[in-house]
Amino acid sequence: MINIKKFVKNAIIEDNGRGDLFFDVAPKGRFTARVISKDDGVIAGVKYAKVLARTEKFECKFLKRDGDRVKKGEIIAELEGKASILLSSERTFLNILQHASGIATQASKYVELIKDLDVVLLDTRKTRPQLRDFEKYASRVGGAINHRLGLDDCLMLKDTHLKTIENLKEFILKARKRISWVTKIEIECETLDQVKVAMDAGADIIMCDNMNPEQIKEVVSFRDENYPHILLEASGNINLNTIRTYAQTGVDAISSGSIIHQATWLDFSMKFD
């Protein structure tokens, strides 16, 4: 909650600059307003918006919760407070809800396509700088599961890392002595031959990167016969048109950066009564 308070306070400061020029001439008294959706989608950002309302000291009653569906024309929230406070908070309040809801809506589309299959949807670290917690929270509201929040979550060896390693098995043995006992090691592979080397070296998770579905099926078959304890993740070229095909290969998880970086904001507006 401390991080959310800091986030919304910094967002308000960013928008207000040296001070809202309307503040000193704003009408006195209390006013009411409503936040109305102009799009269909999934609501997210409520958790953050409530903190903003408490921080800026205006009343806010949400008619929707994080994860609820919303239709065009529906009222999302009812607000009450001084005109100066409501108006100086308006853009930040809406930006938070629109941004988060766009990501949650995008994630929900992916989840809907694979909900009947035994596979989980993961987001990625392809997030906007300084917005990772916020964007991954929105992704989670939409039904995705967070992949790494940062480099300290899991030791992932991508193709760029592997170029620096001469002996993968020796490297992993060394890494096991340095990282936390409960931390997993994931290795990115682009071919079945690379998968075999990585599994033999002691990987916990294999990322099948930019493989086509038929290649991944070969990896799944090899895993099932030789290393059934190793988890498989498919990544690369995953979008709304391809996700179901990849999900049917037998992998344990599918990751897609487009959940976040291809999401389109929902359109909300604040109307004074």
N, C-alpha and C positions, 0 to 999 in steps of 0.2 A: 504493500500500500504506500510505503514511503516513496518508492520509485514512481508510482502513478501521480502522487502529489507533486513531485518535482517536475514530472513531464507536463502536467497541465499548467502548472505555474509558469514554466518556461514558455509554453505555447501562448499564454495570455500576454506575457511580457513582450514576446516577439511581435504580436499583433498591435499592442497598444503603443509600443515605442516609448516616447517621452510622456505619453498620456493622451487619451482619447479627447480630441478637441470638442466633442459634443458634450463632454461630462459637465462642464461649468454652466452650460446654458440649457441643460436637459430639463424638461417639465418635472415638477415635483409630484409626489404621490406614487402609488403602486399600480402596476399595469399587469395584465395577463396576456399570455401568448401561447401559441400551439406550434409544435413541430409536425409538419405534414410530409408524408412520403409522396414523391412524384414518380416512383418506380416500384416494381415488384422485386422482392428479394428476401434476404435473411438479415436480421438486425444484429449488429455487433457494435461495441463501443459504449454500451450503456454503463458498464463498470467504470469507465474513465469519465464519462459525461457526468455521472453522479458526483464524483470527486470534484470535478470542476464547479458544479453548482454549489457544493458545500464550501469550496475555497472562495468563491466569489460572492457567497451569501445571497443566493436567490433560491426560491422554492422550485422544486422540480419533481413532478409526478410522471413516471414513465408508465405508459399503457402497454408497452412491449418489453420483453426481457431479451437478454442476449440469447440468440439462437432461434427466436420466434420468426415466423414468416410474416411478411408485411406486403400489403397490396397497395397499388397506386391510389392515393386519396385518403388512406387511413392516417389517423392521428397517432403519432409515436409518443409524444410527451406533452404535458401541460406545464407551463412555467408561470411564475408570479414573482415580481420584484420591482425595484426601482428601474425606471426607463434607462437611466445611465448605465446600470449594471447589466441589464438584459442585452442592451445593444452593444456594449463593449465586449460582451462574451459571445455574441451571436455567431460570428464567423468561426471562432475556435470550436465552439460547441458543435456546430454543424459539420465542420471539417473532420472532427474526431469520429462522429457517427457515420458520415458518408464514406470516409476512407476505410474504416473497419468493416462496415457493412458490405462494401464492394468485395473485399477479400473473403469474408464469410460466405457471401453469395457464390463466388467463384469456387471456393472449396466445396460447398454443398453440391454443386453440379458434378464435380468429380466423384464425390462420395456416392451420389445417387446411382451412378453408372456401374459401380462395383459392389453395391451393398449386399448382394446375394453371394459374393465370392469370399473365400477365406484369405483375404489379403488386406493389408492396411495402407492407407494413403499418408505419405509423409511430405512435409514442406521442406524447404532447403534454406541455406544461408544467403540466398539471393534476395536480400532485403535492403531497404534504403538505410544509409548510415544513420545511426542514432535512433532508428525506429524498429529495431529488431524485436524487442519484447512486445511492442504494440502490434506489429504486423503478425507475429507468430501467435499472439493471443487471439487475433481476429481469425486466423487460419484455423485455430483449434475450435473456436466457436462454430465455425462452419462444418466441423466434423473431421478435419485432418488431425494427424498426430505430429507433434513437433519432432523434427530430426535434430541435429546438433544446434544448440543455441550459440555455441562458440567453439573455439579450438580446444577448449579444456574439457569438453564433454566426452569426446571419443577420439582415439588416435586413428585418423583416417589417412591412408596413404594413397594419394591420387597419382596420376601419371607423372606429374611434375616431381612429386616426392620420390617416386620409384627411379627416376633418372639419376638421383643422387646416391642410391643404395646399390652396393656391389653384390652383397649376399643377403637376400631377403630373410632367410631362416636365421642367420646370425643376428641380423638387425632386430627381429622380433624377440629373440631370446634376450637381447640386451634391453629392449623396451619393456618387457615384462618385469624386469627388475627395477625399473625406474618409475613406471606409471602406477596408479592405484590398482590394487588387486582386483577390484570390481569393474575396472574400465575395460571396455571392449576395443578390439582392433579391427578396423574395416579396411579392406583393400579394393581399390578400383581396378577392374579388369575389362579388357575389350575383346578377348578371345578365350576359347576354351583352354588353350595351352597356358595362358596366363593364370586362369582360374586354378588349374591343377598345381601350378607352382605355389600360388598364394595359399591354397588349402593345405598343401604339404608343409608350408612354412609355419602354419599355426594361426591363420586368420579366424576371427570369430564371425565376421560378416563379409560377404563378397558383394560388391556393387557391380552389376552387369551394366557397364556403361556403353551407351550407343550401340548395343547389340540389337539385332532384329529378333522378333519372337521365336523363330526357328532356332537361332543360336542359343537363346535363353533356355529353350526346352532341353537342349543338349546339356547345358550346365546343370539344370534341375535334375536330369536323369543321373548325371555323374555324381552330383551331391548326394542324392538319395541312396545310391549304391555304395558310396565310399565315405562320406562325411555328413551323415544325417543331422548332426548337431549344429552345423554351420547355417547361418541365416543368409538368405539371398534377397538382394534389393535390385530392382530394375530402375534405371535412370537414363535420361536422354531420349529426345523425340517423343516424350509423353505429353499428350494433349487430350482434349475432350474427344477427338476422333479416334485416338489409338489406345486409350487407357484400358479399355475392356479387353482388347486383344492381348495386351501385355499381362493383364491380371489373370488371364486364363492359362498362362504358361506354367504356373506352379510356384512362382516366387512368393516370398513372405511379405514383401512390401514393395511399394512403388513410390518413388519420389519425383516431384515435379516443381520446378521453380515458378512455373507459370501460374500456380495457385495464387501467388502473391504479385509477381512482377507483371502479369498480364491482366490482373483484376481491374475492372472499371468501377469507379465510384458510383454509388447510388445517389440519386438526386433528392435531397430533402430541402425544405424551406421553413423558415420561421415566420408566422403570421401573427400580428398583434390583434387582439379582439377589439 
